[in-house]
Amino acid sequence: MESLESLFRSFETGIRSAKAVKPKAYLKSIGLEYSDLRIGFNSGQFHHRKTLKSKERFEELGVITKSDAGVRDDSLTAYTVFGRYGLIFPLLDRDNAIVNYFALRFDLDSPREEYLNQKGIYPAYPHPLTRKLYLAPTVIDCASLMQSRILDQREAVIALHDGELLDEHIEIIKSLNGLESIVIFKR
């Protein structure tokens, strides 16, 4: 059965591919290293050569939607792919399961950021004994802070959802028993 977790593993394989020259160059240009963080690359072809059942599951997950675009063969169905030709970052639930993706579509005239849905936290739920919590405005800002390795023990960072503090963030903050301070980064 297809899941966001298994699909993300294929995206992680995609970023390591020798053909992923542009995604690697873009990551380098913004100072991120895919070997330090969980980052994948969605070429937009993960549904190709898959069974109808797999495609139906991808539709249920929201990563593809049927399109009325023309195709060479009338027996085939065209699909619009979430995060096509983009860098993919996983958002996790309390059990560390992937429940959402953040996509950075870097190869457009103007890079575009999008979320699959409204669930999950990037990079993960902080440890309950976190003393200092940083709130980054975007997934990219959060990834940059994590990669900098400046966080001490009992410090954590989470990304806001497109700059917004959602109910899930508030629940996390309330659950951190040892929390002494919150640092909010603004753009």
Residue frames as qw, qx, qy, qz and C-alpha x, y, z in Angstrom:
[[0.000, 0.888, 0.459, 0.000, 0.00, 0.00, 0.00],
 [0.388, 0.498, -0.023, 0.775, 1.36, 3.40, -0.98],
 [0.413, -0.791, -0.352, 0.282, 1.87, 5.90, 1.85],
 [0.109, 0.978, -0.134, 0.118, 3.41, 9.34, 2.26],
 [0.574, -0.642, 0.488, 0.138, 6.32, 7.61, 4.04],
 [0.762, 0.071, 0.551, 0.333, 7.09, 5.17, 1.21],
 [0.472, 0.814, 0.228, 0.251, 6.64, 7.89, -1.40],
 [0.152, -0.957, 0.245, 0.012, 9.04, 10.16, 0.48],
 [0.704, -0.374, 0.528, 0.293, 11.69, 7.42, 0.46],
 [0.674, 0.457, 0.433, 0.387, 11.45, 7.47, -3.34],
 [0.146, 0.973, 0.025, 0.176, 11.92, 11.28, -3.26],
 [0.493, -0.757, 0.400, 0.157, 15.02, 10.82, -1.09],
 [0.746, 0.032, 0.539, 0.389, 16.36, 8.40, -3.68],
 [0.463, 0.790, 0.314, 0.249, 15.52, 10.99, -6.34],
 [0.091, -0.980, 0.177, 0.013, 17.66, 13.73, -4.78],
 [0.586, -0.529, 0.560, 0.250, 20.62, 11.33, -4.66],
 [0.794, 0.448, 0.380, 0.159, 20.28, 10.49, -8.35],
 [0.483, -0.179, 0.328, 0.792, 23.05, 11.58, -10.71],
 [0.160, 0.543, 0.560, 0.605, 20.31, 13.18, -12.85],
 [0.274, -0.863, -0.416, 0.084, 19.22, 15.51, -10.02],
 [0.526, 0.148, -0.031, 0.837, 21.76, 18.19, -10.98],
 [0.092, -0.585, -0.165, -0.789, 19.39, 21.20, -10.83],
 [0.650, -0.684, -0.262, -0.201, 17.88, 20.31, -7.42],
 [0.782, -0.306, -0.160, 0.520, 21.33, 19.83, -5.91],
 [0.368, 0.292, 0.057, 0.881, 22.55, 23.10, -7.40],
 [0.299, -0.690, -0.226, -0.619, 19.51, 24.95, -6.04],
 [0.761, -0.591, -0.246, 0.099, 20.02, 23.49, -2.57],
 [0.672, -0.072, -0.075, 0.733, 23.65, 24.59, -2.69],
 [0.144, 0.499, 0.159, 0.840, 22.58, 28.10, -3.74],
 [0.477, -0.698, -0.118, -0.521, 20.36, 28.44, -0.64],
 [0.024, -0.575, 0.680, -0.454, 22.93, 26.83, 1.66],
 [0.822, -0.208, 0.351, -0.397, 21.20, 23.52, 2.38],
 [0.157, 0.409, -0.888, -0.138, 22.72, 20.06, 2.14],
 [0.816, -0.088, -0.285, -0.495, 20.44, 17.11, 1.44],
 [0.674, 0.086, -0.696, 0.233, 22.82, 14.74, 3.24],
 [0.094, 0.116, -0.594, 0.791, 22.29, 16.70, 6.51],
 [0.460, 0.132, 0.326, -0.815, 18.50, 16.99, 6.33],
 [0.438, 0.321, 0.839, 0.028, 15.54, 14.92, 5.18],
 [0.344, 0.594, -0.135, -0.715, 14.99, 16.42, 1.75],
 [0.618, 0.213, 0.729, 0.205, 13.69, 14.70, -1.34],
 [0.129, 0.348, -0.393, -0.841, 13.19, 15.58, -4.99],
 [0.590, 0.438, 0.634, -0.242, 9.92, 15.00, -6.81],
 [0.154, -0.164, 0.615, 0.756, 10.54, 14.76, -10.55],
 [0.558, 0.259, 0.062, -0.786, 6.78, 14.38, -11.02],
 [0.594, 0.264, -0.656, -0.384, 7.04, 10.88, -12.43],
 [0.222, -0.233, 0.869, -0.376, 6.48, 8.70, -9.35],
 [0.683, 0.239, 0.470, -0.505, 3.06, 7.59, -10.61],
 [0.558, 0.518, -0.498, -0.415, 4.31, 6.56, -14.06],
 [0.544, 0.209, -0.809, -0.076, 4.19, 2.82, -14.75],
 [0.215, -0.087, 0.770, -0.595, 2.16, 2.25, -11.56],
 [0.041, -0.367, -0.920, -0.133, -0.96, 0.14, -11.27],
 [0.263, -0.585, -0.367, -0.674, -4.42, 1.71, -11.26],
 [0.665, -0.613, -0.418, 0.089, -4.71, 0.73, -7.58],
 [0.566, -0.233, -0.141, 0.778, -1.49, 2.62, -6.76],
 [0.085, 0.310, 0.231, 0.918, -2.70, 5.67, -8.67],
 [0.463, -0.656, -0.451, -0.389, -6.00, 5.57, -6.79],
 [0.675, -0.523, -0.324, 0.407, -4.06, 5.47, -3.51],
 [0.396, 0.005, 0.032, 0.918, -1.95, 8.45, -4.64],
 [0.178, -0.532, -0.363, -0.744, -5.20, 10.30, -5.36],
 [0.622, -0.651, -0.434, -0.027, -6.47, 9.47, -1.84],
 [0.626, -0.359, -0.168, 0.672, -3.22, 10.86, -0.40],
 [0.110, 0.944, 0.170, -0.260, -3.69, 14.02, -2.47],
 [0.412, -0.523, 0.451, 0.594, -0.37, 13.83, -4.30],
 [0.085, 0.036, 0.680, 0.728, -2.00, 13.46, -7.73],
 [0.454, 0.486, 0.447, -0.599, -5.30, 14.69, -9.16],
 [0.554, 0.412, 0.648, 0.321, -6.88, 13.79, -12.47],
 [0.004, -0.526, 0.172, 0.833, -6.38, 16.38, -15.17],
 [0.679, 0.603, 0.384, -0.168, -8.14, 17.00, -18.46],
 [0.000, -0.715, 0.522, 0.465, -4.82, 17.66, -20.22],
 [0.832, 0.431, -0.224, -0.268, -4.36, 15.84, -23.48],
 [0.569, -0.439, 0.685, 0.121, -2.40, 12.59, -23.61],
 [0.179, 0.398, -0.741, -0.510, -1.00, 10.61, -26.55],
 [0.245, -0.114, -0.952, -0.145, -3.03, 7.51, -25.79],
 [0.501, -0.396, -0.167, -0.751, -6.77, 7.81, -25.06],
 [0.799, -0.314, -0.513, -0.017, -6.55, 4.84, -22.71],
 [0.514, -0.035, -0.446, 0.732, -4.26, 6.85, -20.38],
 [0.257, -0.897, -0.358, -0.026, -5.29, 9.42, -17.77],
 [0.351, 0.552, -0.230, 0.721, -3.40, 12.67, -17.26],
 [0.582, -0.652, -0.415, 0.254, -2.60, 13.77, -13.72],
 [0.042, 0.848, -0.227, 0.477, -1.49, 16.95, -11.98],
 [0.775, -0.117, -0.484, 0.390, 1.26, 16.14, -9.49],
 [0.415, -0.908, -0.047, 0.007, 1.72, 17.92, -6.14],
 [0.449, -0.762, 0.365, 0.289, 5.17, 19.54, -5.88],
 [0.861, 0.422, 0.190, 0.212, 6.15, 18.54, -9.40],
 [0.629, 0.465, -0.147, 0.606, 9.84, 19.19, -10.05],
 [0.267, -0.821, 0.152, -0.482, 10.29, 20.40, -6.50],
 [0.241, 0.275, -0.786, 0.498, 12.23, 19.81, -3.33],
 [0.681, -0.471, -0.413, -0.379, 10.10, 17.93, -0.81],
 [0.024, 0.340, -0.687, 0.642, 10.34, 18.21, 2.98],
 [0.475, -0.369, -0.789, -0.125, 8.30, 15.87, 5.25],
 [0.351, -0.450, 0.286, -0.769, 6.04, 17.12, 8.05],
 [0.372, -0.020, -0.913, 0.165, 5.47, 14.69, 10.91],
 [0.606, -0.605, -0.250, -0.452, 2.78, 13.91, 13.45],
 [0.520, -0.685, 0.399, -0.319, 3.28, 13.16, 17.14],
 [0.924, -0.142, 0.354, 0.023, 4.21, 9.54, 16.27],
 [0.223, -0.578, 0.572, 0.538, 6.90, 10.67, 13.76],
 [0.548, 0.377, 0.709, 0.234, 4.82, 9.50, 10.81],
 [0.083, -0.078, 0.342, 0.933, 4.85, 11.64, 7.66],
 [0.230, 0.617, 0.703, -0.268, 1.42, 13.30, 7.34],
 [0.295, 0.925, 0.134, -0.198, 2.21, 16.20, 5.01],
 [0.694, 0.127, 0.209, 0.677, 4.73, 17.54, 2.54],
 [0.029, 0.875, -0.031, -0.482, 6.16, 20.99, 1.99],
 [0.739, 0.354, 0.366, 0.442, 7.24, 21.50, -1.62],
 [0.090, -0.760, 0.178, 0.618, 9.61, 24.15, -2.92],
 [0.722, 0.533, 0.385, 0.218, 9.15, 24.34, -6.68],
 [0.380, -0.656, 0.202, 0.620, 12.41, 26.07, -7.51],
 [0.386, -0.016, 0.633, 0.670, 12.47, 25.72, -11.29],
 [0.209, 0.804, 0.551, 0.081, 9.63, 28.15, -12.02],
 [0.267, 0.705, 0.044, 0.656, 10.00, 31.82, -13.04],
 [0.262, -0.598, 0.390, -0.649, 9.42, 32.59, -9.37],
 [0.263, 0.044, -0.937, 0.227, 10.00, 29.76, -6.85],
 [0.608, -0.378, -0.181, -0.674, 6.74, 28.60, -5.29],
 [0.017, -0.159, 0.881, -0.445, 6.16, 27.03, -1.89],
 [0.678, -0.200, -0.277, -0.651, 3.16, 24.80, -1.21],
 [0.334, -0.212, 0.828, -0.397, 1.84, 22.36, 1.36],
 [0.229, -0.140, -0.911, -0.314, -0.04, 19.17, 0.62],
 [0.451, -0.645, -0.580, -0.210, -2.42, 19.78, 3.55],
 [0.226, -0.789, 0.160, -0.549, -2.69, 21.50, 6.96],
 [0.900, -0.432, -0.061, -0.014, -1.27, 18.67, 9.10],
 [0.888, 0.029, -0.125, 0.441, 2.08, 17.99, 10.71],
 [0.308, -0.916, 0.172, 0.189, 5.14, 19.75, 12.05],
 [0.762, 0.492, -0.196, 0.372, 8.51, 20.33, 10.43],
 [0.378, 0.382, -0.825, -0.174, 11.00, 18.89, 11.27],
 [0.529, -0.237, -0.814, 0.041, 9.31, 16.93, 14.08],
 [0.538, -0.782, -0.208, -0.236, 7.62, 17.33, 17.43],
 [0.135, 0.666, -0.557, 0.478, 10.12, 18.68, 19.95],
 [0.482, -0.083, -0.803, 0.340, 11.17, 16.61, 22.95],
 [0.427, -0.761, -0.454, -0.178, 8.80, 17.20, 25.90],
 [0.605, -0.609, -0.156, 0.489, 11.72, 18.49, 28.02],
 [0.442, 0.511, 0.168, 0.718, 12.62, 21.25, 25.53],
 [0.323, -0.573, -0.333, 0.675, 13.60, 24.42, 27.40],
 [0.076, 0.576, -0.153, -0.799, 13.94, 26.84, 24.47],
 [0.567, 0.462, 0.669, 0.135, 11.77, 26.66, 21.37],
 [0.035, -0.353, 0.332, 0.874, 12.49, 28.56, 18.17],
 [0.549, 0.599, 0.554, -0.178, 9.61, 29.25, 15.80],
 [0.250, -0.217, 0.515, 0.791, 10.83, 29.75, 12.24],
 [0.470, 0.440, 0.082, -0.760, 8.52, 31.43, 9.70],
 [0.767, 0.420, -0.306, -0.377, 9.13, 28.84, 6.96],
 [0.986, -0.072, 0.119, 0.090, 10.36, 25.31, 6.45],
 [0.678, 0.548, -0.162, 0.462, 13.44, 26.66, 4.63],
 [0.117, -0.765, 0.353, -0.526, 14.30, 28.97, 7.57],
 [0.829, -0.431, 0.270, -0.231, 13.83, 26.06, 9.96],
 [0.954, 0.191, 0.009, 0.230, 16.04, 23.77, 7.85],
 [0.403, 0.706, -0.273, 0.515, 18.74, 26.47, 7.74],
 [0.407, -0.695, 0.384, -0.451, 18.71, 26.82, 11.52],
 [0.953, -0.211, 0.206, -0.073, 18.87, 23.04, 11.99],
 [0.852, 0.393, -0.073, 0.338, 21.75, 22.68, 9.57],
 [0.107, 0.832, -0.313, 0.446, 23.70, 25.45, 11.32],
 [0.751, -0.146, -0.578, 0.283, 24.04, 23.13, 14.31],
 [0.055, 0.436, -0.349, 0.828, 23.74, 26.03, 16.77],
 [0.710, -0.479, -0.153, -0.494, 20.94, 24.45, 18.78],
 [0.042, -0.419, 0.804, -0.419, 22.04, 23.24, 22.19],
 [0.238, -0.235, -0.938, 0.086, 20.60, 20.34, 24.13],
 [0.016, -0.589, -0.689, 0.422, 17.04, 20.99, 25.20],
 [0.214, 0.519, -0.094, -0.822, 16.57, 23.50, 22.36],
 [0.464, 0.340, 0.789, 0.217, 14.33, 22.80, 19.39],
 [0.177, 0.318, -0.229, -0.903, 13.02, 24.53, 16.30],
 [0.412, 0.451, 0.791, 0.030, 9.77, 24.07, 14.43],
 [0.068, 0.090, 0.420, 0.901, 8.48, 25.79, 11.31],
 [0.417, 0.392, 0.374, -0.729, 5.29, 27.74, 11.27],
 [0.502, 0.399, 0.739, 0.208, 2.86, 26.74, 8.54],
 [0.310, 0.609, 0.373, 0.628, 3.39, 29.37, 5.86],
 [0.109, 0.353, -0.229, 0.900, 4.13, 31.91, 8.62],
 [0.593, -0.461, -0.126, -0.648, 1.03, 30.96, 10.61],
 [0.122, -0.221, 0.848, -0.467, 0.76, 29.52, 14.09],
 [0.607, -0.174, -0.593, -0.500, -1.75, 26.66, 13.81],
 [0.768, -0.488, 0.082, -0.407, -3.63, 24.84, 16.56],
 [0.954, 0.017, -0.219, 0.204, -1.11, 21.99, 16.30],
 [0.420, 0.467, -0.359, 0.690, 1.73, 24.41, 17.14],
 [0.393, -0.573, 0.222, -0.684, -0.19, 25.74, 20.15],
 [0.941, -0.274, -0.082, -0.178, -0.81, 22.18, 21.39],
 [0.798, 0.224, -0.324, 0.456, 2.92, 21.45, 21.12],
 [0.108, 0.551, -0.329, 0.760, 3.86, 24.58, 23.05],
 [0.650, -0.495, 0.131, -0.561, 1.37, 23.71, 25.81],
 [0.980, -0.116, -0.158, -0.020, 2.79, 20.16, 26.04],
 [0.601, 0.420, -0.416, 0.538, 6.39, 21.28, 26.65],
 [0.644, -0.687, -0.328, 0.073, 6.58, 21.02, 30.45],
 [0.647, -0.417, -0.019, 0.638, 10.11, 22.41, 30.79],
 [0.399, 0.646, 0.279, 0.587, 9.67, 25.29, 28.34],
 [0.388, -0.553, -0.228, 0.701, 11.38, 28.46, 29.58],
 [0.094, 0.620, -0.125, -0.769, 11.40, 30.63, 26.45],
 [0.647, 0.536, 0.519, 0.160, 10.15, 30.90, 22.89],
 [0.164, -0.488, 0.321, 0.795, 12.11, 32.75, 20.22],
 [0.589, 0.648, 0.475, -0.084, 10.06, 33.83, 17.21],
 [0.361, -0.184, 0.446, 0.798, 11.88, 34.64, 13.99],
 [0.429, 0.757, 0.323, -0.372, 10.23, 37.16, 11.72],
 [0.626, 0.306, 0.422, 0.580, 10.94, 37.78, 8.07]]
